[in-house]
Amino acid sequence: MIKYFADKEGSDMKGRQSYLIEHILKFLRWLENEGLAIEEIYADEWPVRSFPPAEEMKFQEACDIIRFIDEIPGGFLIYRAAEEEQLLYANRGVLHMFRCSTMAEFKELTGNTFRGVVCSEDLERVEKSIEKQVFESRKNLDYVEYRIRRKDGSVCWVEDYGHFVRDDAVGDVFYVFLGDSSEERSRQQEEQKRLLEEALEKANMAVKAKNTFLSNISHDMRTPLNAIFGFTSLAKLNIDRTDTVMGYLDQIEKAGHQLLDMITKVLDVSALYNAAGPTEVECDLCSVVQDVYDFLYPQAKEKSISFTLDCDSIVHSGIYADQEKLRQLILSLANNAVTYTKPGGRVSITLTEEEAMLDDFAVYHLVVADNGIGIGEEYLESIFEPFGREKNSTLSGVHGIGLGLTIAKSIVDMMHGKIEVESAVNKGSTFTVNLAFRVQPLQDDFGKEDIAVFQAGLRILLVEDNDINREIETELLERIGFVIDPVENGRIALERMEQASAGDYDLIIMDLQMPVMNGWEAAAAIRRLPDPALAHIPIISLSADILLADRRRALECGIDVCLTKPMEYDALLESIEKLTNWRNS
């Protein structure tokens, strides 16, 4: 009945409401005129009254409606809208809700007012809601939920659907349909409890995984650090034995790369969690995959791993995608495969293309397969979770912190793709990634360009605030044949450029995070120099800060290439080649 009066719409419903209200009000007026109390209508036999024939039928009709309302499931009550909120009528459903046997008990329990119906804890909230809606001239009031206190002391939640009625004879009144919502509340509370328990369990699992990760990474980072310090000490003791020292330095370099890889992955995960969506730019998909292959090939060759790449079937290599994240995704999967494949094993990267329904889109399937140590079935469901690491990986003697696959999964999700894994212990793993990209017209596909022979003797302005880094970078670049002018901050670099003539410098290599004037400010100021030859000098930034937002800022300030520290000299030399060839063309 409550839902009937609350949900019905249209003119038919309004007519029924008006008909019902009119007759109930007539009945209340009759009770008042006859000097009868509401509880008298609950007697086995109603008081006999004589009416003129013309009124008898209306009275009986009103009585029938009251009997109908009295028998409906749920509660129905009427109270005055005046300040005293006097209760005028309550049906048997209300008495049942309040565990009252008679109307007299209900009056005593509630003080015969609506305020007495609502628990004191909820009263202010309920009255404010009703007052606001009446002030807005709304007749059908919104649903409101509150607690009532029964005669036996128990508390019950009810749903209240109100209707405001103006009547000159009786006065303004509220019609209220009440429903017991305790069962629904209980269900909701159980559901909320279940969700909270699940959230708590996930939080506990996350804390446990994080603690495990911290324990693992503490061990894993100390291992290369011990190697670095140990071989450094041995090198000092054998400083006169060149061949021995060179062997120690090779081990130090390997340990340094291992440590750098761990730090990079931790920072990558942090950056991905805080990053915005992918930024689409023109890029060559096959070139990105080839770059990853070329980068990992020496590592695979050192382990005598058969490392193959197949992307010959690609038709649309030119796509619009986030090139940096795409490279990171492929590198994470391929590096994992090479890392966890034993010497003499096999690793393959296969890229295929499938035409999509839309003309300017294509679907790509990237498959990275190996016959390495594999992943146990019990770990497959959690292998992409942060800080997760399959026990087999540490037992195999392979070092890793368990973030490579987390990075891959995060990037795939960010690109709205799908990643799947099939694996078996000691048989290997196959990772399949499905991604859709908007493609470039075929005539715009990129082609490989030959890089000209490197030119020595370039004059480079080196800007680095750290004395040790500046000394190392200067010596290494001078050994190649460059002429280096080292300075310690952006302000001095800008002064050098302001005093320079065209041709004094061919290139600037500059740190970003520096005192006095940082690299971003210095680059922007150099780009504003009046002499075009100086203002357009190529600038390469070197920084330990690898966040995407800072790279974008660097490019916006006029920096041509952003590289990360520690310096990868092959990448630096390749960038110098491209920029100086471009300048000399």
Secondary structure by P-SEA (a helix, b strand, c coil): caaaaaccccaaaaaaaaaaaaaaaaaaaaaaaaccccccccccccccccccccaaaaaaaaaaaaaaaaaccbbbbbbbcccccccccccaaaaaaaccccaaaaaaaacccccccccccaaaaaaaaaaaaaaacccccccccccccccccbbbbbbbbbbbbbbccccbbbbbbbbbaaaaaaaaaaaaaaaaaaaaaaaaaaaaaaaaaaaaaaaaaaaaaaaaaaaaaaaaaacccaaaaaaaaaaaaaaaaaaaaaaaaaaaaaaaaaccccccccccaaaaaaaaaaaaaaaaaaaccbbbbbcccccccccccaaaaaaaaaaaaaaaaaaaccccbbbbbbbbbbbcccccbbbbbbbbbbccccccccccccccccccccaaaaaacccccccaaaaaaaaaaaacbbbbbbbbcccbbbbbbbbbbbccccccbbbbbbbcccccbbbbbbbbccaaaaaaaaaaaaaacccccccccaaaaaaaaaacccccccbbbbbcccccccaaaaaaaaaacccccccccbbbbbcccccaaaaaaaaaaccccccccccaaaaaaaaaaaaaaaaac
